[in-house]
Amino acid sequence: MSFSKDFLWGGAVAGNQYEGGYQDGGRGLSTLDAVTGGGYKKPRMITYKTKDGEFGEAPIDSSMTGNIPEGAVGYIKPDTFYPSHMATDFYHHYKEDIALFAEMGFRCFRMSISWSRICPNGMYEVNEEGLKFYDDVFDELLKYNIQPVVTIDHFEMPLYLADHYDGWASREVIDFFIFYAETIMKRYKDKVKYWMTFNEINVLSGWCQIGIHSNDPQTLYQAHHHIFVASAKAVELGHKINPDFKIGMMAAVIPSYPMTCRPEEVLESIQFNRAREFYMDVQVKGYYPSYKLKEFERLGVKIRMEEGDLEQLGRGTVDYIGFSYYMSTVSTINPDAEQTEGNQFMAFKNPYLETSDWGWTVDPMGLRIALCQIYDRYHVPLFIVENGLGAADEISPDGTVCDDYRIGYIKSHIEAMKQAVEYDGVELMGYTPWGCIDIVSAGTGEMKKRYGFIYVERYDDGTGDFSRRKKKSFDWYKNVIATNGEVL
């Protein structure tokens, strides 16, 4: 058997793409509530109001960065469609959805908690109705022996903190975050064992994700330092609340190969991969690596630290590495090299690999390579918490959704996982394919781009009755779990 008997098979979502109910149950506004829909090569827009009372829009690119005028605040325009406001309405369908996850045999379910549902303005006010909602969700999951895997902060923050504190650029936000983290960890200490602090920490930027109004290197890395400290404090605190907690980090993993064997391009690939390894080095090893300190010198970045920050990073190292893997890229010094779309950024096209309908490189062997590289470097358990294929699924006249392309994609990636475990000795905790039920795309704001094993009748024009139906991949993945990955 390749995988352990307690291997965590399941699926993954994010609250701002799935939960909906954006004004229900006392929830406050978050940054993503002020972001409209988009489409393939059509940017999503941040809607805002300036300090002079004028309204405007700013595009966000695939890395979720924005350019909002100084003093502007996020604003929700009337008669404007915002996909996250209802998303695919887990808030009102959680019992139905969890029953479907249980039918598939899920052993775990990765989800996020909405900070503004717990603390409406992100500060010290606690919303009991929001806490009760997640109590009910966790109770429903545990009824079916499905372990919650909770991301504390997933690509959004309370709107008030973005508008009035410049988000994570402010040191004060660390204390607000720790209050929120302590609130949920104490509340759910007997219901949630697996936690992750920040989603895809290595791509966090801009107003939507971390509330900052400038992405210059000084502001961005100062905000990231605050996030590192907050994460380390949350890990240390969580282990005191419940020593059985398993608390991990989460990064976007996109391995890069040199385009050729030219030494310059090999070095280029090393530097590309370091941009991700930096975040793992800090959160797993507990210190700033020398190569990043040298980069700060070249950029003129001076991180403002308080006494005890570096010691805190050492005390708050994580128990495991969670990561997303969708694709790989290549590194080149050729300015004319062909580019393609990617997860949170543009990538270079690999001539040996195919791409998805949205231009993402499909590279199952790259997952095995990534697993080997990460495990060899850190020697902590790994958890693939996102992987999947976005596609324009269609309902056939007979009511079925035949997504053989998704089955093929996930099958090939599970085979790569098995090879990493069997032949390379990688310690792998689990696998939660992304968007196990259809959700709003983070990058494009579309419903057209679907990942799930379950089809949700919700469309880009805001229509749809939110009914659920199984895709062909539903029963296939059910059998994968039932055989612990032996029958693919």
Secondary structure by P-SEA (a helix, b strand, c coil): ccccccccccccccccccccccccccccccccccbbbbcccbbbbbbbcccccccbbbbbcccbbbbbcccccccccccccccccccccccccaaaaaaaaaaacccbbbbbbccccccccccccccaaaaaaaaaaaaaaaaacbbbbccccccccccccccccccccccaaaaaaaaaaaaaaaaccccccbbbccccccccccccccccccccaaaaaaaaaaaaaaaaaaaaaaaaaccccccccccbbbbbccccccaaaaaaaaaaaaaaaaaaaaaacccccaaaaaaaaaaccccccccaaaaaaaaccccbbbbccccccccccccccbbbbcccbbbbbcccccccccbbbbbaaaaaaaaaaaaaacccbbbccccccccccccccccccccaaaaaaaaaaaaaaaaaaacccccccccccccccccccccccccccccccccccccccccccbbbbbccaaaaaaaaaaaccccc
